[in-house]
Every structure is written in C-alpha cells, then in structure tokens.
Amino acid sequence: MANSGYSGYTPEEITRHFLALVMMKYHEALFLLGLIKAPGHELQSPKLEEAAEVIDQLEALKIKTQGNLSLEERQTLDGLLTELRLSYLKIAKDWEKKKEEPETEKKIEKPLETDPEKRRFFKSYG
C-alpha cells in the first residue's frame, strides 16, 4: 500500500471502506423498516424510531464529511438517504393506517400477508 496520508490506505481503499460503511447503515435501516429480512428469519414489523436513528446517523455522516467526499461517494450517500427517507415516510403512513384498522380486519389480513399460498388466490375488490 502506498502511503498517501490516510494511514497507509490509498484513496480508492478509503472510498471502498466508506461506501461499505454507508451500505451497512443503509441495510440496517432497510431491516428496521421491515423491508428486508435477516437470513433464515421472517420479515419483522417496522421499528420506526430505530430506523429514523440510523437515517439520522447517515445524515450526520453526510454533514461531517461535507467537502471531503468524491462525486461517487456524495452521489451514493445522497441517493441512499433520499430512498430511505421516502421509504420511511411510506412505511410510517402505512403502519399508521394498519394501527387504525378495526381488530377484525387485522386478524383477517395478517394470515394472508404471511402465507404466500393463500395470498395467491386472494382477490381484492376494494
């Protein structure tokens, strides 16, 4: 490794490590939003407060690194933040609607959401 003032890391290695960190936090936020699942597990219900915290951490990272990011790093971070914010808003809105539904509707819909075989034959008229 050539010494370039970055503790022995090349600028390309720094970019790779930075983007890996950003992607790790991105996937953590997706998991907390209930959009992806851990290997071998079912999708979890959204944990909105925790997801917001991870999004805020990425925003803080963006602010603290302002002026020090390459175009690729800045575009990646901006794009992921935009996607996470929009996903958060949609899920928060959908989750709020689910909480407002009558208890009988929740009991009917939940099995259909978790059973893909039943879902395939379910037709929505509304």
N, CA, C and O atoms as a GROMACS GRO file, in nm:
protein
  504
    1MET      N    1   0.083  -0.119   0.000
    1MET     CA    2   0.000   0.000   0.000
    1MET      C    3   0.088   0.125   0.000
    1MET      O    4   0.184   0.137   0.076
    2ALA      N    5   0.052   0.213  -0.084
    2ALA     CA    6   0.123   0.340  -0.089
    2ALA      C    7   0.072   0.430   0.022
    2ALA      O    8  -0.048   0.435   0.049
    3ASN      N    9   0.164   0.500   0.084
    3ASN     CA   10   0.123   0.591   0.191
    3ASN      C   11   0.080   0.723   0.128
    3ASN      O   12   0.160   0.793   0.066
    4SER      N   13  -0.046   0.754   0.143
    4SER     CA   14  -0.099   0.876   0.082
    4SER      C   15  -0.156   0.971   0.187
    4SER      O   16  -0.239   1.056   0.156
    5GLY      N   17  -0.112   0.956   0.312
    5GLY     CA   18  -0.162   1.043   0.417
    5GLY      C   19  -0.288   0.990   0.483
    5GLY      O   20  -0.345   1.057   0.570
    6TYR      N   21  -0.332   0.873   0.445
    6TYR     CA   22  -0.454   0.813   0.500
    6TYR      C   23  -0.420   0.686   0.577
    6TYR      O   24  -0.479   0.581   0.553
    7SER      N   25  -0.327   0.694   0.668
    7SER     CA   26  -0.287   0.579   0.749
    7SER      C   27  -0.248   0.460   0.664
    7SER      O   28  -0.274   0.345   0.702
    8GLY      N   29  -0.188   0.485   0.550
    8GLY     CA   30  -0.142   0.376   0.466
    8GLY      C   31  -0.244   0.328   0.364
    8GLY      O   32  -0.213   0.239   0.285
    9TYR      N   33  -0.363   0.384   0.363
    9TYR     CA   34  -0.465   0.344   0.266
    9TYR      C   35  -0.462   0.434   0.144
    9TYR      O   36  -0.435   0.554   0.154
   10THR      N   37  -0.488   0.376   0.029
   10THR     CA   38  -0.498   0.455  -0.094
   10THR      C   39  -0.635   0.523  -0.096
   10THR      O   40  -0.726   0.480  -0.026
   11PRO      N   41  -0.650   0.628  -0.175
   11PRO     CA   42  -0.782   0.692  -0.186
   11PRO      C   43  -0.891   0.594  -0.233
   11PRO      O   44  -1.006   0.604  -0.189
   12GLU      N   45  -0.855   0.502  -0.319
   12GLU     CA   46  -0.953   0.402  -0.366
   12GLU      C   47  -0.998   0.311  -0.252
   12GLU      O   48  -1.116   0.275  -0.242
   13GLU      N   49  -0.903   0.273  -0.165
   13GLU     CA   50  -0.938   0.189  -0.049
   13GLU      C   51  -1.026   0.266   0.048
   13GLU      O   52  -1.120   0.210   0.104
   14ILE      N   53  -0.996   0.392   0.068
   14ILE     CA   54  -1.078   0.475   0.156
   14ILE      C   55  -1.220   0.484   0.101
   14ILE      O   56  -1.317   0.470   0.176
   15THR      N   57  -1.234   0.506  -0.030
   15THR     CA   58  -1.366   0.512  -0.092
   15THR      C   59  -1.440   0.380  -0.074
   15THR      O   60  -1.558   0.379  -0.039
   16ARG      N   61  -1.371   0.270  -0.096
   16ARG     CA   62  -1.434   0.138  -0.080
   16ARG      C   63  -1.483   0.117   0.063
   16ARG      O   64  -1.595   0.071   0.085
   17HIS      N   65  -1.398   0.152   0.160
   17HIS     CA   66  -1.436   0.136   0.300
   17HIS      C   67  -1.550   0.231   0.339
   17HIS      O   68  -1.642   0.191   0.412
   18PHE      N   69  -1.546   0.353   0.291
   18PHE     CA   70  -1.652   0.449   0.319
   18PHE      C   71  -1.786   0.399   0.263
   18PHE      O   72  -1.887   0.401   0.333
   19LEU      N   73  -1.785   0.355   0.138
   19LEU     CA   74  -1.910   0.307   0.076
   19LEU      C   75  -1.960   0.179   0.145
   19LEU      O   76  -2.081   0.158   0.154
   20ALA      N   77  -1.869   0.095   0.192
   20ALA     CA   78  -1.910  -0.024   0.266
   20ALA      C   79  -1.980   0.015   0.396
   20ALA      O   80  -2.080  -0.046   0.435
   21LEU      N   81  -1.927   0.116   0.464
   21LEU     CA   82  -1.989   0.166   0.587
   21LEU      C   83  -2.128   0.223   0.558
   21LEU      O   84  -2.224   0.195   0.630
   22VAL      N   85  -2.139   0.302   0.453
   22VAL     CA   86  -2.267   0.361   0.415
   22VAL      C   87  -2.368   0.250   0.381
   22VAL      O   88  -2.484   0.257   0.422
   23MET      N   89  -2.324   0.150   0.306
   23MET     CA   90  -2.414   0.041   0.268
   23MET      C   91  -2.456  -0.041   0.389
   23MET      O   92  -2.569  -0.089   0.395
   24MET      N   93  -2.367  -0.058   0.484
   24MET     CA   94  -2.401  -0.131   0.607
   24MET      C   95  -2.514  -0.059   0.681
   24MET      O   96  -2.611  -0.122   0.725
   25LYS      N   97  -2.502   0.073   0.695
   25LYS     CA   98  -2.606   0.151   0.763
   25LYS      C   99  -2.736   0.152   0.681
   25LYS      O  100  -2.845   0.149   0.738
   26TYR      N  101  -2.724   0.157   0.549
   26TYR     CA  102  -2.840   0.152   0.460
   26TYR      C  103  -2.917   0.022   0.481
   26TYR      O  104  -3.039   0.024   0.497
   27HIS      N  105  -2.847  -0.090   0.481
   27HIS     CA  106  -2.913  -0.219   0.501
   27HIS      C  107  -2.972  -0.231   0.642
   27HIS      O  108  -3.077  -0.293   0.660
   28GLU      N  109  -2.905  -0.174   0.739
   28GLU     CA  110  -2.959  -0.172   0.876
   28GLU      C  111  -3.093  -0.096   0.877
   28GLU      O  112  -3.189  -0.142   0.938
   29ALA      N  113  -3.099   0.017   0.810
   29ALA     CA  114  -3.223   0.095   0.804
   29ALA      C  115  -3.333   0.017   0.731
   29ALA      O  116  -3.447   0.016   0.776
   30LEU      N  117  -3.299  -0.048   0.620
   30LEU     CA  118  -3.398  -0.129   0.548
   30LEU      C  119  -3.453  -0.240   0.637
   30LEU      O  120  -3.573  -0.267   0.637
   31PHE      N  121  -3.366  -0.304   0.713
   31PHE     CA  122  -3.408  -0.409   0.806
   31PHE      C  123  -3.503  -0.352   0.911
   31PHE      O  124  -3.607  -0.411   0.940
   32LEU      N  125  -3.467  -0.239   0.968
   32LEU     CA  126  -3.551  -0.178   1.072
   32LEU      C  127  -3.683  -0.127   1.016
   32LEU      O  128  -3.782  -0.118   1.090
   33LEU      N  129  -3.687  -0.095   0.888
   33LEU     CA  130  -3.812  -0.054   0.825
   33LEU      C  131  -3.898  -0.174   0.787
   33LEU      O  132  -4.012  -0.158   0.743
   34GLY      N  133  -3.843  -0.293   0.804
   34GLY     CA  134  -3.918  -0.414   0.770
   34GLY      C  135  -3.919  -0.443   0.621
   34GLY      O  136  -4.008  -0.514   0.573
   35LEU      N  137  -3.823  -0.389   0.547
   35LEU     CA  138  -3.819  -0.408   0.402
   35LEU      C  139  -3.731  -0.525   0.360
   35LEU      O  140  -3.751  -0.581   0.252
   36ILE      N  141  -3.636  -0.563   0.443
   36ILE     CA  142  -3.555  -0.681   0.417
   36ILE      C  143  -3.551  -0.764   0.544
   36ILE      O  144  -3.577  -0.714   0.653
   37LYS      N  145  -3.519  -0.891   0.528
   37LYS     CA  146  -3.515  -0.979   0.644
   37LYS      C  147  -3.374  -1.032   0.665
   37LYS      O  148  -3.292  -1.036   0.573
   38ALA      N  149  -3.349  -1.073   0.787
   38ALA     CA  150  -3.222  -1.137   0.818
   38ALA      C  151  -3.227  -1.278   0.759
   38ALA      O  152  -3.334  -1.339   0.757
   39PRO      N  153  -3.115  -1.330   0.711
   39PRO     CA  154  -3.115  -1.465   0.655
   39PRO      C  155  -3.173  -1.566   0.753
   39PRO      O  156  -3.135  -1.571   0.870
   40GLY      N  157  -3.267  -1.648   0.704
   40GLY     CA  158  -3.328  -1.751   0.787
   40GLY      C  159  -3.439  -1.701   0.878
   40GLY      O  160  -3.489  -1.778   0.960
   41HIS      N  161  -3.480  -1.576   0.865
   41HIS     CA  162  -3.584  -1.518   0.950
   41HIS      C  163  -3.696  -1.460   0.865
   41HIS      O  164  -3.679  -1.436   0.745
   42GLU      N  165  -3.808  -1.437   0.929
   42GLU     CA  166  -3.922  -1.372   0.864
   42GLU      C  167  -3.901  -1.220   0.865
   42GLU      O  168  -3.819  -1.168   0.942
   43LEU      N  169  -3.975  -1.150   0.779
   43LEU     CA  170  -3.974  -1.004   0.785
   43LEU      C  171  -4.027  -0.959   0.919
   43LEU      O  172  -4.122  -1.016   0.972
   44GLN      N  173  -3.966  -0.856   0.974
   44GLN     CA  174  -4.006  -0.802   1.103
   44GLN      C  175  -4.098  -0.682   1.083
   44GLN      O  176  -4.098  -0.620   0.977
   45SER      N  177  -4.176  -0.651   1.183
   45SER     CA  178  -4.255  -0.529   1.181
   45SER      C  179  -4.160  -0.410   1.185
   45SER      O  180  -4.051  -0.419   1.242
   46PRO      N  181  -4.200  -0.300   1.124
   46PRO     CA  182  -4.111  -0.183   1.124
   46PRO      C  183  -4.083  -0.133   1.266
   46PRO      O  184  -4.170  -0.133   1.353
   47LYS      N  185  -3.961  -0.092   1.285
   47LYS     CA  186  -3.918  -0.027   1.409
   47LYS      C  187  -3.881   0.116   1.369
   47LYS      O  188  -3.764   0.147   1.344
   48LEU      N  189  -3.982   0.201   1.365
   48LEU     CA  190  -3.967   0.333   1.306
   48LEU      C  191  -3.868   0.422   1.381
   48LEU      O  192  -3.790   0.494   1.318
   49GLU      N  193  -3.870   0.420   1.512
   49GLU     CA  194  -3.778   0.505   1.589
   49GLU      C  195  -3.633   0.466   1.562
   49GLU      O  196  -3.547   0.552   1.543
   50GLU      N  197  -3.607   0.334   1.562
   50GLU     CA  198  -3.470   0.287   1.538
   50GLU      C  199  -3.428   0.317   1.394
   50GLU      O  200  -3.313   0.355   1.371
   51ALA      N  201  -3.519   0.300   1.299
   51ALA     CA  202  -3.488   0.330   1.159
   51ALA      C  203  -3.456   0.479   1.142
   51ALA      O  204  -3.362   0.515   1.071
   52ALA      N  205  -3.533   0.564   1.207
   52ALA     CA  206  -3.508   0.709   1.200
   52ALA      C  207  -3.371   0.742   1.256
   52ALA      O  208  -3.302   0.829   1.204
   53GLU      N  209  -3.331   0.674   1.361
   53GLU     CA  210  -3.198   0.697   1.421
   53GLU      C  211  -3.087   0.662   1.321
   53GLU      O  212  -2.990   0.737   1.310
   54VAL      N  213  -3.101   0.552   1.251
   54VAL     CA  214  -2.999   0.513   1.152
   54VAL      C  215  -2.996   0.613   1.036
   54VAL      O  216  -2.889   0.649   0.988
   55ILE      N  217  -3.113   0.657   0.992
   55ILE     CA  218  -3.118   0.759   0.886
   55ILE      C  219  -3.052   0.887   0.934
   55ILE      O  220  -2.979   0.951   0.858
   56ASP      N  221  -3.077   0.925   1.058
   56ASP     CA  222  -3.012   1.044   1.115
   56ASP      C  223  -2.860   1.026   1.122
   56ASP      O  224  -2.785   1.122   1.102
   57GLN      N  225  -2.814   0.905   1.152
   57GLN     CA  226  -2.670   0.879   1.156
   57GLN      C  227  -2.608   0.898   1.018
   57GLN      O  228  -2.501   0.957   1.006
   58LEU      N  229  -2.675   0.850   0.915
   58LEU     CA  230  -2.625   0.871   0.779
   58LEU      C  231  -2.625   1.020   0.742
   58LEU      O  232  -2.533   1.068   0.676
   59GLU      N  233  -2.727   1.091   0.786
   59GLU     CA  234  -2.732   1.236   0.762
   59GLU      C  235  -2.616   1.306   0.833
   59GLU      O  236  -2.554   1.396   0.777
   60ALA      N  237  -2.587   1.265   0.956
   60ALA     CA  238  -2.474   1.324   1.031
   60ALA      C  239  -2.342   1.293   0.961
   60ALA      O  240  -2.253   1.378   0.955
   61LEU      N  241  -2.331   1.173   0.909
   61LEU     CA  242  -2.210   1.136   0.834
   61LEU      C  243  -2.195   1.224   0.712
   61LEU      O  244  -2.084   1.267   0.679
   62LYS      N  245  -2.306   1.250   0.644
   62LYS     CA  246  -2.302   1.338   0.526
   62LYS      C  247  -2.256   1.479   0.566
   62LYS      O  248  -2.172   1.538   0.498
   63ILE      N  249  -2.311   1.531   0.673
   63ILE     CA  250  -2.276   1.667   0.718
   63ILE      C  251  -2.130   1.675   0.760
   63ILE      O  252  -2.059   1.769   0.724
   64LYS      N  253  -2.084   1.576   0.836
   64LYS     CA  254  -1.947   1.579   0.888
   64LYS      C  255  -1.842   1.558   0.779
   64LYS      O  256  -1.727   1.597   0.796
   65THR      N  257  -1.881   1.496   0.668
   65THR     CA  258  -1.785   1.470   0.560
   65THR      C  259  -1.800   1.567   0.444
   65THR      O  260  -1.732   1.555   0.342
   66GLN      N  261  -1.890   1.664   0.459
   66GLN     CA  262  -1.916   1.760   0.352
   66GLN      C  263  -1.786   1.826   0.306
   66GLN      O  264  -1.707   1.873   0.387
   67GLY      N  265  -1.767   1.828   0.175
   67GLY     CA  266  -1.647   1.886   0.119
   67GLY      C  267  -1.530   1.788   0.109
   67GLY      O  268  -1.428   1.821   0.048
   68ASN      N  269  -1.544   1.670   0.167
   68ASN     CA  270  -1.437   1.570   0.165
   68ASN      C  271  -1.472   1.445   0.085
   68ASN      O  272  -1.393   1.352   0.079
   69LEU      N  273  -1.590   1.443   0.025
   69LEU     CA  274  -1.634   1.324  -0.047
   69LEU      C  275  -1.609   1.339  -0.197
   69LEU      O  276  -1.616   1.448  -0.253
   70SER      N  277  -1.579   1.225  -0.260
   70SER     CA  278  -1.570   1.224  -0.406
   70SER      C  279  -1.711   1.234  -0.461
   70SER      O  280  -1.809   1.220  -0.388
   71LEU      N  281  -1.721   1.257  -0.590
   71LEU     CA  282  -1.852   1.264  -0.655
   71LEU      C  283  -1.929   1.134  -0.634
   71LEU      O  284  -2.048   1.136  -0.602
   72GLU      N  285  -1.862   1.021  -0.653
   72GLU     CA  286  -1.926   0.890  -0.635
   72GLU      C  287  -1.976   0.872  -0.492
   72GLU      O  288  -2.089   0.826  -0.471
   73GLU      N  289  -1.895   0.908  -0.394
   73GLU     CA  290  -1.935   0.894  -0.254
   73GLU      C  291  -2.054   0.983  -0.222
   73GLU      O  292  -2.150   0.939  -0.157
   74ARG      N  293  -2.048   1.108  -0.268
   74ARG     CA  294  -2.157   1.203  -0.240
   74ARG      C  295  -2.286   1.158  -0.307
   74ARG      O  296  -2.392   1.161  -0.244
   75GLN      N  297  -2.279   1.117  -0.433
   75GLN     CA  298  -2.400   1.074  -0.504
   75GLN      C  299  -2.460   0.948  -0.442
   75GLN      O  300  -2.582   0.936  -0.430
   76THR      N  301  -2.375   0.856  -0.402
   76THR     CA  302  -2.423   0.733  -0.338
   76THR      C  303  -2.494   0.766  -0.207
   76THR      O  304  -2.605   0.720  -0.182
   77LEU      N  305  -2.430   0.846  -0.124
   77LEU     CA  306  -2.488   0.882   0.006
   77LEU      C  307  -2.618   0.960  -0.012
   77LEU      O  308  -2.717   0.932   0.056
   78ASP      N  309  -2.619   1.057  -0.102
   78ASP     CA  310  -2.741   1.135  -0.128
   78ASP      C  311  -2.854   1.046  -0.178
   78ASP      O  312  -2.968   1.058  -0.133
   79GLY      N  313  -2.824   0.957  -0.271
   79GLY     CA  314  -2.927   0.870  -0.328
   79GLY      C  315  -2.985   0.776  -0.224
   79GLY      O  316  -3.107   0.756  -0.218
   80LEU      N  317  -2.899   0.718  -0.142
   80LEU     CA  318  -2.947   0.625  -0.038
   80LEU      C  319  -3.029   0.698   0.067
   80LEU      O  320  -3.131   0.647   0.114
   81LEU      N  321  -2.986   0.818   0.105
   81LEU     CA  322  -3.062   0.896   0.202
   81LEU      C  323  -3.201   0.931   0.148
   81LEU      O  324  -3.300   0.922   0.220
   82THR      N  325  -3.207   0.971   0.022
   82THR     CA  326  -3.337   1.003  -0.039
   82THR      C  327  -3.427   0.881  -0.040
   82THR      O  328  -3.545   0.889  -0.003
   83GLU      N  329  -3.372   0.767  -0.081
   83GLU     CA  330  -3.452   0.644  -0.084
   83GLU      C  331  -3.501   0.605   0.055
   83GLU      O  332  -3.616   0.567   0.072
   84LEU      N  333  -3.413   0.615   0.154
   84LEU     CA  334  -3.453   0.578   0.291
   84LEU      C  335  -3.558   0.672   0.347
   84LEU      O  336  -3.652   0.628   0.413
   85ARG      N  337  -3.545   0.801   0.322
   85ARG     CA  338  -3.644   0.897   0.371
   85ARG      C  339  -3.782   0.870   0.310
   85ARG      O  340  -3.883   0.870   0.380
   86LEU      N  341  -3.785   0.846   0.179
   86LEU     CA  342  -3.913   0.818   0.112
   86LEU      C  343  -3.973   0.686   0.163
   86LEU      O  344  -4.094   0.678   0.186
   87SER      N  345  -3.890   0.586   0.180
   87SER     CA  346  -3.937   0.457   0.232
   87SER      C  347  -3.991   0.474   0.373
   87SER      O  348  -4.095   0.418   0.408
   88TYR      N  349  -3.919   0.550   0.455
   88TYR     CA  350  -3.963   0.574   0.592
   88TYR      C  351  -4.101   0.639   0.594
   88TYR      O  352  -4.190   0.596   0.668
   89LEU      N  353  -4.120   0.743   0.513
   89LEU     CA  354  -4.248   0.813   0.509
   89LEU      C  355  -4.361   0.721   0.466
   89LEU      O  356  -4.469   0.724   0.525
   90LYS      N  357  -4.338   0.641   0.364
   90LYS     CA  358  -4.440   0.548   0.315
   90LYS      C  359  -4.475   0.444   0.421
   90LYS      O  360  -4.593   0.418   0.447
   91ILE      N  361  -4.374   0.386   0.482
   91ILE     CA  362  -4.398   0.282   0.582
   91ILE      C  363  -4.465   0.340   0.706
   91ILE      O  364  -4.554   0.278   0.763
   92ALA      N  365  -4.422   0.457   0.748
   92ALA     CA  366  -4.485   0.521   0.865
   92ALA      C  367  -4.633   0.546   0.837
   92ALA      O  368  -4.718   0.524   0.923
   93LYS      N  369  -4.664   0.593   0.717
   93LYS     CA  370  -4.804   0.619   0.679
   93LYS      C  371  -4.883   0.489   0.674
   93LYS      O  372  -4.994   0.481   0.727
   94ASP      N  373  -4.827   0.386   0.609
   94ASP     CA  374  -4.895   0.256   0.601
   94ASP      C  375  -4.914   0.194   0.739
   94ASP      O  376  -5.019   0.136   0.768
   95TRP      N  377  -4.813   0.205   0.823
   95TRP     CA  378  -4.819   0.148   0.958
   95TRP      C  379  -4.926   0.218   1.041
   95TRP      O  380  -4.996   0.154   1.119
   96GLU      N  381  -4.937   0.348   1.024
   96GLU     CA  382  -5.040   0.424   1.097
   96GLU      C  383  -5.179   0.379   1.053
   96GLU      O  384  -5.269   0.364   1.136
   97LYS      N  385  -5.197   0.358   0.922
   97LYS     CA  386  -5.326   0.310   0.872
   97LYS      C  387  -5.359   0.173   0.930
   97LYS      O  388  -5.474   0.148   0.968
   98LYS      N  389  -5.260   0.084   0.938
   98LYS     CA  390  -5.283  -0.051   0.992
   98LYS      C  391  -5.325  -0.043   1.138
   98LYS      O  392  -5.411  -0.119   1.182
   99LYS      N  393  -5.265   0.048   1.213
   99LYS     CA  394  -5.300   0.060   1.354
   99LYS      C  395  -5.442   0.112   1.373
   99LYS      O  396  -5.505   0.085   1.476
  100GLU      N  397  -5.493   0.185   1.274
  100GLU     CA  398  -5.627   0.241   1.284
  100GLU      C  399  -5.736   0.143   1.240
  100GLU      O  400  -5.854   0.167   1.266
  101GLU      N  401  -5.699   0.033   1.172
  101GLU     CA  402  -5.798  -0.063   1.125
  101GLU      C  403  -5.865  -0.133   1.242
  101GLU      O  404  -5.803  -0.154   1.346
  102PRO      N  405  -5.992  -0.169   1.224
  102PRO     CA  406  -6.058  -0.247   1.329
  102PRO      C  407  -5.987  -0.380   1.351
  102PRO      O  408  -5.927  -0.435   1.259
  103GLU      N  409  -5.993  -0.430   1.473
  103GLU     CA  410  -5.922  -0.552   1.510
  103GLU      C  411  -5.962  -0.671   1.423
  103GLU      O  412  -5.877  -0.756   1.393
  104THR      N  413  -6.088  -0.681   1.381
  104THR     CA  414  -6.132  -0.795   1.299
  104THR      C  415  -6.063  -0.794   1.163
  104THR      O  416  -6.028  -0.900   1.111
  105GLU      N  417  -6.044  -0.677   1.104
  105GLU     CA  418  -5.976  -0.668   0.975
  105GLU      C  419  -5.830  -0.709   0.988
  105GLU      O  420  -5.777  -0.774   0.899
  106LYS      N  421  -5.765  -0.673   1.098
  106LYS     CA  422  -5.626  -0.709   1.118
  106LYS      C  423  -5.612  -0.861   1.124
  106LYS      O  424  -5.518  -0.917   1.067
  107LYS      N  425  -5.706  -0.928   1.194
  107LYS     CA  426  -5.698  -1.073   1.207
  107LYS      C  427  -5.717  -1.143   1.073
  107LYS      O  428  -5.658  -1.248   1.049
  108ILE      N  429  -5.798  -1.086   0.986
  108ILE     CA  430  -5.820  -1.146   0.855
  108ILE      C  431  -5.699  -1.124   0.765
  108ILE      O  432  -5.657  -1.216   0.696
  109GLU      N  433  -5.644  -1.005   0.764
  109GLU     CA  434  -5.535  -0.974   0.672
  109GLU      C  435  -5.402  -1.036   0.712
  109GLU      O  436  -5.324  -1.074   0.625
  110LYS      N  437  -5.373  -1.047   0.839
  110LYS     CA  438  -5.242  -1.093   0.881
  110LYS      C  439  -5.206  -1.231   0.826
  110LYS      O  440  -5.097  -1.247   0.772
  111PRO      N  441  -5.294  -1.333   0.836
  111PRO     CA  442  -5.257  -1.463   0.780
  111PRO      C  443  -5.232  -1.456   0.630
  111PRO      O  444  -5.145  -1.526   0.578
  112LEU      N  445  -5.308  -1.374   0.559
  112LEU     CA  446  -5.290  -1.365   0.415
  112LEU      C  447  -5.158  -1.300   0.380
  112LEU      O  448  -5.097  -1.336   0.279
  113GLU      N  449  -5.112  -1.207   0.461
  113GLU     CA  450  -4.984  -1.141   0.435
  113GLU      C  451  -4.868  -1.236   0.455
  113GLU      O  452  -4.768  -1.228   0.384
  114THR      N  453  -4.879  -1.328   0.551
  114THR     CA  454  -4.767  -1.415   0.584
  114THR      C  455  -4.771  -1.547   0.510
  114THR      O  456  -4.671  -1.619   0.509
  115ASP      N  457  -4.884  -1.583   0.446
  115ASP     CA  458  -4.895  -1.709   0.375
  115ASP      C  459  -4.905  -1.683   0.225
  115ASP      O  460  -5.012  -1.648   0.175
  116PRO      N  461  -4.793  -1.701   0.151
  116PRO     CA  462  -4.794  -1.670   0.008
  116PRO      C  463  -4.892  -1.757  -0.071
  116PRO      O  464  -4.944  -1.713  -0.174
  117GLU      N  465  -4.918  -1.881  -0.025
  117GLU     CA  466  -5.012  -1.967  -0.096
  117GLU      C  467  -5.154  -1.911  -0.092
  117GLU      O  468  -5.224  -1.911  -0.193
  118LYS      N  469  -5.196  -1.863   0.024
  118LYS     CA  470  -5.329  -1.804   0.037
  118LYS      C  471  -5.336  -1.671  -0.037
  118LYS      O  472  -5.438  -1.638  -0.097
  119ARG      N  473  -5.228  -1.596  -0.033
  119ARG     CA  474  -5.224  -1.464  -0.096
  119ARG      C  475  -5.244  -1.476  -0.246
  119ARG      O  476  -5.306  -1.389  -0.308
  120ARG      N  477  -5.194  -1.582  -0.306
  120ARG     CA  478  -5.202  -1.600  -0.450
  120ARG      C  479  -5.348  -1.610  -0.497
  120ARG      O  480  -5.380  -1.570  -0.609
  121PHE      N  481  -5.436  -1.661  -0.412
  121PHE     CA  482  -5.575  -1.681  -0.451
  121PHE      C  483  -5.669  -1.574  -0.398
  121PHE      O  484  -5.790  -1.582  -0.418
  122PHE      N  485  -5.614  -1.476  -0.332
  122PHE     CA  486  -5.696  -1.371  -0.272
  122PHE      C  487  -5.715  -1.258  -0.372
  122PHE      O  488  -5.618  -1.206  -0.428
  123LYS      N  489  -5.837  -1.221  -0.393
  123LYS     CA  490  -5.867  -1.112  -0.486
  123LYS      C  491  -5.923  -0.995  -0.406
  123LYS      O  492  -6.011  -1.012  -0.322
  124SER      N  493  -5.870  -0.879  -0.432
  124SER     CA  494  -5.914  -0.759  -0.363
  124SER      C  495  -6.019  -0.688  -0.448
  124SER      O  496  -6.000  -0.669  -0.568
  125TYR      N  497  -6.128  -0.648  -0.386
  125TYR     CA  498  -6.234  -0.575  -0.456
  125TYR      C  499  -6.242  -0.432  -0.410
  125TYR      O  500  -6.337  -0.362  -0.444
  126GLY      N  501  -6.148  -0.388  -0.334
  126GLY     CA  502  -6.162  -0.254  -0.281
  126GLY      C  503  -6.043  -0.175  -0.300
  126GLY      O  504  -6.039  -0.059  -0.260
   0.00000   0.00000   0.00000
